[in-house]
Amino acid sequence: MKYDFIIIGSGIIGLTLAFKLKKKNSNSKILILEKEKDSVQHGSGRNSGVIHSGIYYNPGSLRATLGIKGGIELKEYIKSKKLWIDECGKLLIPTSENSFHNTENLFQRGIDNGVVVKKLNGQEIKNLEPNINTKFNIGLLIPFTSVADPKEVSKSLLFDLQQMGVDIFYNEQVTKIEEEGKIIFTRLKKYSCEHSFNCSGLQSDIIAKSAGLEFRYSFLPFKGKYWKITDPNFKLKHLVYPIPDLQYPFLGLHSSHKRDGTFYIGPSSTPVFGREHYHWNDKLKFTEAVSLALSFALKILKNENKLRSLAIQEAKLLTKHGFIHEMKKLINNISSTNIKPSLEKIGIRSQIFDPLSKTLVNDFVIINQKYSTHVLNAISPAWTASFAFADHLIDLAKI
Ligand SMILES: Cc1cc2nc3c(=O)[nH]c(=O)nc-3n(C[C@H](O)[C@H](O)[C@H](O)COP(=O)(O)OP(=O)(O)OC[C@H]3O[C@@H](n4cnc5c(N)ncnc54)[C@H](O)[C@@H]3O)c2cc1C
């Protein structure tokens, strides 16, 4: 069968895109090709589940515009489907002199982005969360920020897509794209369509290159590990985050929680030498590992985008002692006897690096061609942004 649209990848971007395409034209024939056995094996099933407000991002950037619009729409979807959501709000706390000096910048960025954000003094923070470290006597409160269950959202979208008549083929790994996007090859089959969308997350650059696309970016994945809090009495009413260094696309170690009351702290931002190398015993592809190791090593040696400083900072978090030391800057009632590494909650960011500016790319990157659209750098907050992200892809593809 010839399809109108083929979507590669059934992460949150692929699912919301199919949903929006069908809403726009219910007669369109849509196929999603997914290499895994389900839709939540990578970023969309491994994230913190935080619906971000949009405070962090450069005004006018895609992360800001799509993040803010998408966050509102994601909440509406979750509520309309009666899925779990905790509209707990977020506290942002400075954890160092540098972070303290960034507080005002972040507050201003929030105002510029139209985010509701309130400055609090130490006592006001203590009234909300008694166990927060208020050394700098200031913090920001963002009431919009919420936490939901990413796997539940994907499951609900999959149910909707089934009702809408979207085909999803699992265990179908796309190997290359031909005829400017109209022919898609998997290991054993060939599919055709009017327009294809490459939403393959950690593999997007490889798929784009298989279509003959040339771009200057290189792939630079960072692993995010979480620690689980084992103390059953540990509780935070809000999400608690540090005021981050805005030059990096990472938000710093923060709290998150699930509906069963389990609390996590993470994610780290550790260089990793395999795109899907979540656990030490996962297979590494030799050529990929060597090329990523070299790429990281060169950037760290040259301290491009201050990656050496980031690597040193991250190395300290690899030990329990270093991790607790860092966390005490944020939360008082945490101790090394009450945490253990979380094996089930590890994610890898599909981060790209720009050799021209020598920086980690800080915004979503979309390459639109006549018959194909490629999503690169779908980093956080792409989960929050997904519904608006899908509209944006449809607009770019002029559908
Ligand atoms: C540790 C961590 C924490 C995060 N926390 C948050 C958060 O709290 N809030 C937020 O908004 N964002 C967060 N993010 C970001 C968010 O998870 C991602 O931006 C989002 O999930 C990206 O979705 P995606 O659909 O692009 O990618 P993915 O979810 O990775 O989906 C891509 C899909 O493509 C499939 N695929 C790959 N190659 C092929 C192929 N060749 N053929 C067929 N299928 C293929 C994959 O199997 C996968 O299912 C976090 C990310 C990480 C890593």
The ligand as an SDF file (V2000), in Angstrom:
LIG
                    3D

 53 58  0  0  0  0  0  0  0  0999 V2000
   17.4400   11.6780   31.0230 C   0  0  0  0  0  0  0  0  0  0  0  0
   16.4470   12.5010   30.2800 C   0  0  0  0  0  0  0  0  0  0  0  0
   15.4820   13.2290   30.9590 C   0  0  0  0  0  0  0  0  0  0  0  0
   14.5690   14.0260   30.2640 C   0  0  0  0  0  0  0  0  0  0  0  0
   13.5860   14.6860   30.9440 N   0  0  0  0  0  0  0  0  0  0  0  0
   12.6560   15.3900   30.2580 C   0  0  0  0  0  0  0  0  0  0  0  0
   11.5750   16.0210   30.9340 C   0  0  0  0  0  0  0  0  0  0  0  0
   11.4240   15.8970   32.1320 O   0  0  0  0  0  0  0  0  0  0  0  0
   10.7040   16.7640   30.1990 N   0  0  0  0  0  0  0  0  0  0  0  0
   10.8150   16.9240   28.8390 C   0  0  0  0  0  0  0  0  0  0  0  0
   10.0190   17.6350   28.2390 O   0  0  0  0  0  0  0  0  0  0  0  0
   11.8100   16.2860   28.1680 N   0  0  0  0  0  0  0  0  0  0  0  0
   12.7090   15.5230   28.8320 C   0  0  0  0  0  0  0  0  0  0  0  0
   13.6920   14.8520   28.1660 N   0  0  0  0  0  0  0  0  0  0  0  0
   13.7160   14.9230   26.7040 C   0  0  0  0  0  0  0  0  0  0  0  0
   12.6970   13.9840   26.0580 C   0  0  0  0  0  0  0  0  0  0  0  0
   12.6810   12.7340   26.6700 O   0  0  0  0  0  0  0  0  0  0  0  0
   13.0210   13.8310   24.5870 C   0  0  0  0  0  0  0  0  0  0  0  0
   13.2110   15.1010   24.0610 O   0  0  0  0  0  0  0  0  0  0  0  0
   11.8930   13.1460   23.8250 C   0  0  0  0  0  0  0  0  0  0  0  0
   11.5300   11.9350   24.4300 O   0  0  0  0  0  0  0  0  0  0  0  0
   12.3310   12.9350   22.3820 C   0  0  0  0  0  0  0  0  0  0  0  0
   11.3370   12.1800   21.7250 O   0  0  0  0  0  0  0  0  0  0  0  0
   11.6200   11.5330   20.3180 P   0  0  0  0  0  0  0  0  0  0  0  0
   10.3190   10.9990   19.8380 O   0  0  0  0  0  0  0  0  0  0  0  0
   12.3300   12.5080   19.4640 O   0  0  0  0  0  0  0  0  0  0  0  0
   12.7020   10.3910   20.5770 O   0  0  0  0  0  0  0  0  0  0  0  0
   12.5870    8.8930   21.1520 P   0  0  0  0  0  0  0  0  0  0  0  0
   11.6760    8.8080   22.2870 O   0  0  0  0  0  0  0  0  0  0  0  0
   13.9820    8.4300   21.3310 O   0  0  0  0  0  0  0  0  0  0  0  0
   11.9230    8.1140   19.9490 O   0  0  0  0  0  0  0  0  0  0  0  0
   12.5980    7.7930   18.7670 C   0  0  0  0  0  0  0  0  0  0  0  0
   12.1180    6.4340   18.3140 C   0  0  0  0  0  0  0  0  0  0  0  0
   12.6990    6.1500   17.0450 O   0  0  0  0  0  0  0  0  0  0  0  0
   12.9920    4.7720   17.0020 C   0  0  0  0  0  0  0  0  0  0  0  0
   14.0050    4.5420   15.9790 N   0  0  0  0  0  0  0  0  0  0  0  0
   15.3210    4.8970   16.0190 C   0  0  0  0  0  0  0  0  0  0  0  0
   15.9420    4.5040   14.8940 N   0  0  0  0  0  0  0  0  0  0  0  0
   15.0190    3.8770   14.1300 C   0  0  0  0  0  0  0  0  0  0  0  0
   15.0620    3.2400   12.8670 C   0  0  0  0  0  0  0  0  0  0  0  0
   16.2060    3.1680   12.1610 N   0  0  0  0  0  0  0  0  0  0  0  0
   13.9240    2.6910   12.3630 N   0  0  0  0  0  0  0  0  0  0  0  0
   12.7630    2.7550   13.0730 C   0  0  0  0  0  0  0  0  0  0  0  0
   12.6650    3.3450   14.2990 N   0  0  0  0  0  0  0  0  0  0  0  0
   13.7720    3.9010   14.8100 C   0  0  0  0  0  0  0  0  0  0  0  0
   13.4900    4.4720   18.4020 C   0  0  0  0  0  0  0  0  0  0  0  0
   13.4340    3.1040   18.6880 O   0  0  0  0  0  0  0  0  0  0  0  0
   12.5490    5.3150   19.2490 C   0  0  0  0  0  0  0  0  0  0  0  0
   11.4240    4.5830   19.6830 O   0  0  0  0  0  0  0  0  0  0  0  0
   14.6250   14.0710   28.8460 C   0  0  0  0  0  0  0  0  0  0  0  0
   15.5850   13.3180   28.1520 C   0  0  0  0  0  0  0  0  0  0  0  0
   16.4770   12.5270   28.8580 C   0  0  0  0  0  0  0  0  0  0  0  0
   17.4750   11.7120   28.0900 C   0  0  0  0  0  0  0  0  0  0  0  0
  1  2  1  0
  2  3  1  0
  2 52  2  0
  3  4  2  0
  4  5  1  0
  4 50  1  0
  5  6  2  0
  6  7  1  0
  6 13  1  0
  7  8  2  0
  7  9  1  0
  9 10  1  0
 10 11  2  0
 10 12  1  0
 12 13  2  0
 13 14  1  0
 14 15  1  0
 14 50  1  0
 15 16  1  0
 16 17  1  0
 16 18  1  0
 18 19  1  0
 18 20  1  0
 20 21  1  0
 20 22  1  0
 22 23  1  0
 23 24  1  0
 24 25  2  0
 24 26  1  0
 24 27  1  0
 27 28  1  0
 28 29  2  0
 28 30  1  0
 28 31  1  0
 31 32  1  0
 32 33  1  0
 33 34  1  0
 33 48  1  0
 34 35  1  0
 35 36  1  0
 35 46  1  0
 36 37  1  0
 36 45  1  0
 37 38  2  0
 38 39  1  0
 39 40  1  0
 39 45  2  0
 40 41  1  0
 40 42  2  0
 42 43  1  0
 43 44  2  0
 44 45  1  0
 46 47  1  0
 46 48  1  0
 48 49  1  0
 50 51  2  0
 51 52  1  0
 52 53  1  0
M  END
$$$$
